[in-house]
Amino acid sequence: MLAKPPSNRGMVVLDRTKFGASVPLMMAKLQHPSLIGRLGKECPSDLLDTRGISRVIKITEQDRGILLNPDIKSKAMLSETAREMLGDSEVSPYTLELDYNYWSTEEILRSILPSELADVPTGFTVVGHIAHMNLRDQYLPYKHVIGQVILDKNPSIKTVVNKLDSIHSVYRTFDMEVIAGEDGNFEVEQLESNCRFRFDFRKVYWNSRLHTEHDRLVSLFEPGQSVCDPFAGVGPFAVPAGKKNVLVFASDLNPFSYEAMVNNVNINKVGQFVHPFNIDAREFIRGSTKRLLEFQAKYPTLTPPRKKVSRSKSASPPQPDIEVPKYFSHFVMNLPDSAIEFLDAFRGLYTGIEEAKDFPLPTIHVHCFHKHSPLEKEPPIEVVESDLAERCSRALGFTVHRENMKFHDVRKVAPTKEMYCISFQLPKEVAFA
């Protein structure tokens, strides 16, 4: 770093003019433009090398100079190679003027926030054109200046919002306030898994940090399988799965999520394979087998869409029709705050369905949180897995041993809160209970 930005402790309204600084350097006047490349290649340590600053200075229309390493205070301090190249060229003082645009988000905020606030809140999640922050209480007096700096330093961001409360349990939404940028423009478009998603960020649940988990689970689904997604949101699992020719019955109780999911199915042209519903998750799970059997009786096969090819290539042969299964291979339970509580809905999944005795048992993927007290050490993974297995067994009304489950650590949500995905085959005793 050439210099630190001027201290502006306690600034709550951003004044960009307060961030000017002068840096004394030395400049070598160049006898010929070709020296720029030669010096950069053979004498890099002699030259200024800092982000965002060009070391080549225009002196006149014909003359150019080059800025030297800040540690070099005279021509005599240059390397022998550099002195030979420059010959009798003049080396003279030069004052480099820095302004607000030079410094990074962290550098600016560190110069503004009180020194007792050791951490600088530069982290945010990007959703379309929105930067979503979750500021702790001690930073709230500076929220607008923090938001404005984030906005200034990220050209693709148009709006910065701050989360106001925890996620509402029913629709998984949260209240937010605009702390910088455009107010009222919450309609976003997000690219993920080679799919486009459009939705109103205020009214639905979306977490860009889960894109790896979306891709991981979708990679487990095979073309021609059927997947049930009772907490589908706007379709981050369902739509990419549909692109793989996986039949997905996807539901979300939030009418805004359902509406966005219908739109996303159309945008991504997966309507043949992804079928949205607006039904309570417990009811959706209980009726899932019957719903699929009715669909299979009406549509025994599905025709995959033809893939587009360029004019220079010959058209690929059409893909064969896909037979619709009578059973679901996977259930995705992506509601980590309470998905385990819905496992009771699987009791009797196949009860009363004569042909179900020949169905393979589905794999359940249930997302959940595990928390521990901040006064205690983080528990060993064996303890965590045993606790999660016990919670699932309690909800199912049947013991599923930890050895028969797979545990995937999705992400750390907070220092004492981890998100997991537990995958296990639904026990026969539960399916036919």
Secondary structure as GFF3:
##gff-version 3
##sequence-region A 1 433
A	DSSP	three_ten_helix	16	19	.	.	.	ID=ss1
A	DSSP	beta_strand	21	30	.	.	.	ID=ss2
A	DSSP	alpha_helix	34	42	.	.	.	ID=ss3
A	DSSP	three_ten_helix	44	46	.	.	.	ID=ss4
A	DSSP	beta_strand	56	58	.	.	.	ID=ss5
A	DSSP	beta_strand	64	67	.	.	.	ID=ss6
A	DSSP	three_ten_helix	75	77	.	.	.	ID=ss7
A	DSSP	alpha_helix	80	86	.	.	.	ID=ss8
A	DSSP	beta_strand	91	98	.	.	.	ID=ss9
A	DSSP	alpha_helix	105	112	.	.	.	ID=ss10
A	DSSP	beta_strand	125	127	.	.	.	ID=ss11
A	DSSP	beta_strand	130	133	.	.	.	ID=ss12
A	DSSP	three_ten_helix	137	142	.	.	.	ID=ss13
A	DSSP	alpha_helix	143	153	.	.	.	ID=ss14
A	DSSP	beta_strand	159	163	.	.	.	ID=ss15
A	DSSP	beta_strand	176	181	.	.	.	ID=ss16
A	DSSP	beta_strand	187	192	.	.	.	ID=ss17
A	DSSP	beta_strand	195	200	.	.	.	ID=ss18
A	DSSP	three_ten_helix	208	210	.	.	.	ID=ss19
A	DSSP	alpha_helix	211	218	.	.	.	ID=ss20
A	DSSP	beta_strand	226	229	.	.	.	ID=ss21
A	DSSP	alpha_helix	238	243	.	.	.	ID=ss22
A	DSSP	beta_strand	247	251	.	.	.	ID=ss23
A	DSSP	alpha_helix	255	267	.	.	.	ID=ss24
A	DSSP	beta_strand	274	277	.	.	.	ID=ss25
A	DSSP	alpha_helix	281	286	.	.	.	ID=ss26
A	DSSP	alpha_helix	288	298	.	.	.	ID=ss27
A	DSSP	beta_strand	301	302	.	.	.	ID=ss28
A	DSSP	beta_strand	322	323	.	.	.	ID=ss29
A	DSSP	beta_strand	330	333	.	.	.	ID=ss30
A	DSSP	three_ten_helix	339	346	.	.	.	ID=ss31
A	DSSP	three_ten_helix	354	358	.	.	.	ID=ss32
A	DSSP	beta_strand	363	371	.	.	.	ID=ss33
A	DSSP	alpha_helix	381	396	.	.	.	ID=ss34
A	DSSP	three_ten_helix	402	404	.	.	.	ID=ss35
A	DSSP	beta_strand	406	414	.	.	.	ID=ss36
A	DSSP	beta_strand	417	425	.	.	.	ID=ss37
A	DSSP	alpha_helix	428	431	.	.	.	ID=ss38
###
